[in-house]
């Protein structure tokens, strides 16, 4: 659709001055939308031609006024054409503000990011989690470092962000920050959400991500085999801190809770359910989704071991995630487990070795993990040799005796 643009001048007849002059007003119209402005010149009404929208006659002031009006129209027309080349939605108010130098400074990326994160912080414990806030804060920090190191600026206008900026940021994350493909994709996802806010507010009219595809690689999530799990479970530690970290890690291997949910676990989260057995009940800190997990014998023994020894009714003596992971590296060495042992590996182990490999239906595992989409759980549904052996043993038992019904030529 072709854009329409015009500027019309007229007299402000209710503003006549003592000398008889009237102020000249202007009206910018773009696609039927108008904005008025004062031309800041005046003239006697006898010299004004309403139809032509300008002054007429041979008086000196007529020539001077028309020169001013022509200059204003020429400059505003140039502003309109420049805006039309860059943006899809040009407004008369925008043209007026640029001409008079009153346009509000363009929204800046990091300013918007900071405001967004402050809004998340206000909702902590209501609809947002500390994990969500920290991830957005880390993304803002990565962008801050990127702008400083690669662009030599402290911030950048949202209007300057384009496809090249995104690919440069991706290269920075992969090269300088040494982020993996999926970690990089997560950073870009959060960056894109800020750009979406800017578009929805009308601060930018183009989408720099329009031709950019955020790509995730299928990840083979680590887990402990049954043998590795038992090696850690049976190990006797002479150092108390390693014993405690082992206990908490094993607890998660048998219930699938993430670090923050184990850390926040209180006695009130463990209660008798409809089947007269103890269950772990609560909501995931990350998503707010409820989880309900039967308390198996091994984690039950761990709960009893620390019962009544901790303040504020906490169930387990959980250290910081950083310390837990550092001690788990020691535990892996002591137990001869040749894997990068982290606390989150316990959740993967629960999904894979403790449940799916032993025939627990994926729908049940998904519910216990607190997933909102079963596709998330399917990431864990790897086919491991133990599961193949288990399933084929069941099949062999069902087929037993059938070989006698067939004549097999030797």
C-alpha positions as CSV (number, residue, x, y, z in Angstrom):
1,X,0.0,0.0,0.0
2,X,1.4,3.4,-1.0
3,X,2.0,5.9,1.8
4,X,0.4,9.4,1.6
5,X,2.1,12.4,3.0
6,X,1.2,16.1,3.0
7,X,1.8,19.4,4.8
8,X,-0.9,22.1,5.0
9,X,-0.6,25.6,6.5
10,X,-3.4,27.7,7.9
11,X,-4.0,30.7,10.2
12,X,-4.8,30.4,13.9
13,X,-7.7,32.8,13.8
14,X,-8.4,32.7,17.5
15,X,-4.9,33.8,18.2
16,X,-4.8,37.2,16.6
17,X,-2.3,39.6,18.2
18,X,-2.5,43.3,19.0
19,X,-0.7,44.2,15.8
20,X,-3.4,42.4,13.8
21,X,-1.1,39.4,12.8
22,X,-2.2,35.8,13.1
23,X,0.1,32.8,13.9
24,X,0.6,30.3,11.1
25,X,0.0,26.7,12.0
26,X,1.0,23.6,10.1
27,X,-0.6,20.2,9.8
28,X,1.4,17.0,8.8
29,X,-0.7,14.2,7.5
30,X,0.5,10.6,6.9
31,X,-2.0,8.0,5.7
32,X,-4.9,10.0,7.2
33,X,-3.3,10.6,10.6
34,X,-2.4,14.2,11.4
35,X,-0.2,16.2,13.8
36,X,-0.3,19.9,14.2
37,X,2.6,22.3,14.9
38,X,3.2,26.0,15.2
39,X,5.3,27.4,12.3
40,X,6.5,30.2,14.6
41,X,5.8,32.9,12.0
42,X,2.9,35.2,11.7
43,X,1.2,37.4,9.1
44,X,-1.8,39.8,8.5
45,X,-4.9,37.8,7.5
46,X,-5.3,40.1,4.4
47,X,-2.0,38.6,3.0
48,X,-3.1,35.0,3.5
49,X,-4.6,32.8,0.8
50,X,-6.6,29.9,2.3
51,X,-6.8,27.9,-0.8
52,X,-3.1,28.1,-1.6
53,X,-2.1,27.7,2.0
54,X,0.5,30.5,1.8
55,X,0.9,34.3,1.9
56,X,0.3,36.3,-1.3
57,X,1.2,39.8,-2.3
58,X,4.4,41.9,-2.8
59,X,5.0,42.9,0.8
60,X,8.4,42.1,2.2
61,X,6.9,40.0,5.0
62,X,5.0,37.8,2.5
63,X,8.3,36.7,0.8
64,X,10.0,36.1,4.2
65,X,7.0,34.1,5.6
66,X,6.8,31.9,2.5
67,X,10.5,31.2,2.6
68,X,10.2,29.9,6.1
69,X,7.2,27.8,5.3
70,X,8.9,26.3,2.2
71,X,12.0,25.5,4.3
72,X,9.9,23.8,7.0
73,X,8.1,21.8,4.3
74,X,11.3,20.8,2.6
75,X,13.0,19.6,5.8
76,X,10.0,17.7,7.0
77,X,9.6,16.0,3.6
78,X,13.2,14.9,3.8
79,X,12.7,13.5,7.3
80,X,9.6,11.6,6.1
81,X,11.5,10.0,3.2
82,X,14.4,9.0,5.5
83,X,12.1,7.4,8.0
84,X,10.2,5.6,5.2
85,X,13.4,4.0,4.0
86,X,14.2,2.6,7.4
87,X,10.9,1.9,9.1
88,X,7.5,0.5,8.1
89,X,5.4,2.7,10.3
90,X,6.0,6.4,9.9
91,X,3.9,8.8,12.0
92,X,3.3,12.5,11.7
93,X,4.1,12.9,15.4
94,X,7.5,11.3,14.8
95,X,8.3,13.7,11.9
96,X,7.3,16.7,14.0
97,X,9.4,15.6,17.0
98,X,12.5,15.0,14.9
99,X,12.1,18.4,13.2
100,X,11.8,20.3,16.5
101,X,14.4,18.1,18.2
102,X,12.1,16.9,20.9
103,X,12.1,13.2,19.9
104,X,12.7,11.0,23.0
105,X,16.0,9.2,22.8
106,X,15.7,5.8,21.3
107,X,15.3,2.8,23.7
108,X,18.7,1.2,24.6
109,X,19.2,-2.5,24.8
110,X,20.8,-2.8,28.2
111,X,18.5,-0.3,29.7
112,X,15.5,-2.4,28.6
113,X,17.2,-5.6,29.7
114,X,17.8,-4.1,33.2
115,X,14.2,-3.0,33.5
116,X,13.0,-6.4,32.3
117,X,15.2,-8.2,35.0
118,X,14.0,-5.8,37.7
119,X,10.4,-6.7,36.8
120,X,11.3,-10.4,37.1
121,X,12.9,-9.8,40.5
122,X,9.7,-8.2,41.8
123,X,7.8,-11.4,40.9
124,X,10.2,-13.8,42.7
125,X,8.2,-16.3,44.7
126,X,5.0,-15.3,43.0
127,X,5.3,-16.3,39.3
128,X,9.1,-16.2,38.7
129,X,12.0,-18.2,40.2
130,X,15.4,-17.1,41.3
131,X,16.9,-19.5,38.6
132,X,15.0,-17.6,35.9
133,X,16.2,-14.2,37.2
134,X,19.8,-15.4,37.4
135,X,19.8,-16.7,33.9
136,X,18.5,-13.4,32.5
137,X,21.0,-11.5,34.6
138,X,23.8,-13.6,33.2
139,X,22.6,-13.0,29.7
140,X,22.6,-9.2,30.4
141,X,26.2,-9.5,31.7
142,X,27.3,-11.4,28.6
143,X,25.7,-8.7,26.3
144,X,27.4,-6.0,28.5
145,X,30.8,-7.6,28.1
146,X,30.2,-8.2,24.4
147,X,29.3,-4.5,23.7
148,X,32.3,-3.3,25.7
149,X,34.9,-5.7,24.1
150,X,33.6,-5.9,20.6
151,X,31.8,-2.6,19.9
152,X,33.6,-0.4,22.5
153,X,30.3,1.0,23.8
154,X,28.5,0.8,27.1
155,X,25.0,0.3,25.4
156,X,23.4,0.3,22.0
157,X,20.1,1.6,20.6
158,X,17.6,-1.1,19.8
159,X,17.2,0.3,16.3
160,X,20.9,-0.6,15.6
161,X,20.5,-4.3,16.3
162,X,20.5,-6.3,13.1
163,X,21.3,-9.8,11.8
164,X,25.1,-9.0,11.9
165,X,24.9,-8.0,15.6
166,X,23.2,-11.4,16.5
167,X,25.8,-13.4,14.6
168,X,28.6,-11.4,16.2
169,X,27.1,-12.1,19.6
170,X,26.8,-15.8,18.8
171,X,30.5,-15.9,17.7
172,X,31.5,-14.1,20.9
173,X,29.6,-16.6,23.1
174,X,31.1,-19.6,21.3
175,X,34.6,-18.2,20.9
176,X,35.4,-15.9,23.8
177,X,33.0,-17.4,26.4
178,X,33.6,-21.0,25.3
179,X,29.9,-21.8,25.5
180,X,28.5,-25.0,24.0
181,X,26.0,-24.9,21.2
182,X,22.9,-25.4,23.4
183,X,24.2,-22.9,26.1
184,X,24.7,-20.3,23.3
185,X,21.2,-21.1,22.0
186,X,19.7,-20.4,25.4
187,X,21.5,-17.1,25.7
188,X,20.1,-16.1,22.3
189,X,16.6,-17.2,23.2
190,X,16.6,-14.9,26.2
191,X,18.1,-12.1,24.1
192,X,15.3,-12.6,21.5
193,X,12.7,-12.3,24.3
194,X,13.9,-8.8,25.0
195,X,13.7,-7.9,21.3
196,X,10.1,-9.2,21.3
197,X,9.3,-6.8,24.1
198,X,10.8,-3.9,22.1
199,X,8.7,-4.8,19.1
200,X,5.5,-5.2,21.1
201,X,6.0,-1.7,22.5
202,X,6.6,-0.2,19.1
203,X,10.2,0.8,19.9
204,X,11.4,-1.1,16.8
205,X,9.5,-2.1,13.7
206,X,11.8,-4.7,12.3
207,X,12.7,-8.1,13.7
208,X,16.5,-8.7,13.6
209,X,15.8,-12.3,14.3
210,X,13.6,-12.7,11.3
211,X,16.2,-14.5,9.2
212,X,18.1,-16.0,12.1
213,X,17.3,-19.5,13.4
214,X,18.3,-20.4,16.9
215,X,19.5,-24.0,16.7
216,X,19.7,-26.6,19.5
217,X,21.7,-29.8,19.2
218,X,20.3,-33.0,20.5
219,X,22.2,-33.6,23.8
220,X,23.1,-37.0,25.1
221,X,22.5,-36.3,28.7
222,X,24.9,-38.0,31.1
223,X,23.7,-40.4,33.8
224,X,25.1,-43.1,36.1
225,X,24.8,-46.8,35.3
226,X,23.5,-49.2,37.9
227,X,27.0,-50.3,38.7
228,X,28.3,-46.7,39.1
229,X,25.3,-45.8,41.3
230,X,25.9,-48.8,43.6
231,X,29.6,-48.0,43.8
232,X,28.8,-44.6,45.2
233,X,26.0,-45.9,47.4
234,X,28.1,-48.6,49.1
235,X,31.2,-46.5,49.6
236,X,32.2,-45.7,53.2
237,X,33.7,-42.3,53.6
238,X,36.0,-41.2,56.4
239,X,35.4,-37.5,55.7
240,X,32.0,-36.3,56.9
241,X,31.5,-33.6,54.3
242,X,31.9,-36.2,51.5
243,X,29.5,-38.6,53.2
244,X,26.9,-35.9,53.5
245,X,27.3,-34.8,49.8
246,X,27.1,-38.4,48.8
247,X,23.9,-38.9,50.8
248,X,22.2,-35.9,49.2
249,X,23.3,-36.9,45.7
250,X,22.0,-40.4,46.2
251,X,18.7,-39.0,47.6
252,X,18.2,-37.1,44.3
253,X,19.1,-40.2,42.3
254,X,16.1,-41.9,43.9
255,X,13.6,-39.1,43.7
256,X,14.8,-36.9,40.7
257,X,14.6,-33.5,42.5
258,X,16.8,-30.7,41.1
259,X,19.4,-29.0,43.4
260,X,17.3,-26.0,44.4
261,X,14.3,-28.2,45.2
262,X,16.4,-30.5,47.4
263,X,17.9,-27.5,49.1
264,X,14.4,-26.0,49.8
265,X,12.9,-29.4,50.9
266,X,11.3,-29.2,54.4
267,X,9.6,-31.8,56.6
268,X,6.2,-30.5,55.6
269,X,7.0,-31.6,52.0
270,X,7.1,-35.2,53.1
271,X,3.7,-36.5,54.1
272,X,1.5,-39.6,54.0
273,X,-0.6,-39.8,50.8
274,X,-3.7,-41.7,49.7
275,X,-1.9,-45.1,49.7
276,X,-0.8,-44.7,53.3
277,X,2.9,-44.3,52.1
278,X,5.2,-41.4,52.4
279,X,5.5,-39.1,49.4
280,X,7.6,-36.0,48.5
281,X,5.2,-33.2,47.5
282,X,5.9,-29.7,46.4
283,X,6.4,-27.3,43.5
284,X,9.5,-27.0,41.4
285,X,11.3,-23.7,42.0
286,X,12.2,-23.4,38.3
287,X,8.7,-23.8,36.8
288,X,6.2,-23.7,39.7
289,X,4.9,-27.1,38.5
290,X,3.8,-29.6,41.2
291,X,5.7,-32.8,41.8
292,X,4.5,-35.9,43.7
293,X,7.1,-38.6,44.2
294,X,6.8,-41.8,46.4
295,X,9.6,-41.9,49.0
296,X,11.5,-45.1,48.3
297,X,13.4,-47.0,50.9
298,X,16.9,-45.6,50.2
299,X,15.9,-41.9,50.3
300,X,13.7,-42.6,53.3
301,X,16.8,-43.9,55.2
302,X,18.7,-40.7,54.2
303,X,15.8,-38.6,55.5
304,X,15.7,-40.5,58.8
305,X,19.5,-40.1,59.1
306,X,19.3,-36.3,59.2
307,X,15.9,-35.9,60.8
308,X,15.8,-33.3,63.6
309,X,19.4,-32.2,63.1
310,X,18.8,-29.1,60.9
311,X,17.3,-25.7,61.5
312,X,14.0,-24.4,60.0
313,X,12.7,-27.9,59.4
314,X,15.0,-28.5,56.5
315,X,15.3,-32.2,55.5
316,X,18.9,-32.4,54.3
317,X,22.2,-30.4,54.9
318,X,22.6,-29.0,51.4
319,X,25.7,-26.9,50.7
320,X,26.0,-24.3,47.9
321,X,25.7,-25.8,44.4
322,X,29.3,-24.9,43.7
323,X,30.6,-26.7,46.8
324,X,28.4,-29.7,46.1
325,X,29.7,-30.1,42.6
326,X,33.3,-29.6,43.8
327,X,32.9,-32.4,46.4
328,X,31.2,-34.6,43.9
329,X,34.3,-34.5,41.8
330,X,36.2,-35.9,44.8
331,X,33.6,-38.6,45.3
332,X,33.8,-39.6,41.6
333,X,37.6,-40.1,42.0
334,X,37.3,-42.0,45.2
335,X,34.6,-44.3,43.8
336,X,36.4,-44.9,40.5
337,X,33.5,-43.2,38.4
338,X,35.1,-41.8,35.3
339,X,32.4,-39.2,34.6
340,X,32.0,-35.5,35.2
341,X,29.9,-35.9,38.3
342,X,27.6,-32.9,39.0
343,X,24.4,-32.7,41.1
344,X,22.2,-32.4,38.1
345,X,23.5,-35.8,37.0
346,X,21.4,-37.2,39.8
347,X,18.2,-36.1,38.2
348,X,19.3,-37.6,34.9
349,X,20.1,-40.9,36.7
350,X,16.7,-41.0,38.3
351,X,15.0,-40.5,34.9
352,X,17.2,-43.1,33.2
353,X,18.7,-45.7,35.4
354,X,16.3,-45.6,38.4
355,X,13.0,-45.5,36.5
356,X,12.9,-45.8,32.7
357,X,15.5,-48.6,32.5
358,X,13.5,-50.6,35.0
359,X,10.3,-50.4,33.1
360,X,8.6,-47.4,34.7
361,X,6.3,-45.8,32.0
362,X,7.5,-42.5,30.6
363,X,4.2,-40.9,31.5
364,X,4.8,-41.7,35.2
365,X,8.4,-40.5,35.1
366,X,7.3,-37.2,33.4
367,X,4.8,-36.6,36.2
368,X,7.4,-37.2,38.9
369,X,9.9,-35.0,37.3
370,X,7.4,-32.2,37.1
371,X,7.6,-31.8,33.4
372,X,4.7,-29.9,31.7
373,X,5.5,-31.6,28.3
374,X,6.3,-35.3,27.8
375,X,8.6,-34.3,25.0
376,X,10.9,-33.0,27.7
377,X,11.0,-36.3,29.4
378,X,11.7,-38.1,26.1
379,X,15.2,-36.6,26.2
380,X,15.9,-39.0,29.0
381,X,14.3,-42.0,27.3
382,X,17.5,-43.4,25.9
383,X,17.7,-47.1,25.0
384,X,20.5,-48.5,27.1
385,X,21.8,-52.1,27.0
386,X,20.3,-52.9,30.4
387,X,16.8,-51.9,29.2
388,X,17.2,-53.9,26.0
389,X,18.4,-57.0,28.0
390,X,15.5,-56.5,30.5
391,X,12.8,-56.2,27.8
392,X,14.2,-59.1,25.7
393,X,14.3,-61.3,28.8
394,X,10.6,-60.7,29.3
395,X,9.9,-61.4,25.6
396,X,12.0,-64.6,25.7
397,X,9.9,-65.8,28.7
398,X,6.7,-65.2,26.8
399,X,8.0,-67.1,23.8
400,X,9.4,-70.0,25.8
401,X,8.1,-73.4,24.5
402,X,7.3,-72.1,21.1
403,X,10.5,-73.6,19.7
404,X,9.1,-77.1,20.2
405,X,6.2,-76.3,17.8
406,X,8.4,-75.8,14.8
407,X,10.4,-78.4,12.8
408,X,13.9,-76.9,12.3
409,X,16.1,-78.5,9.7
410,X,19.6,-79.2,11.0
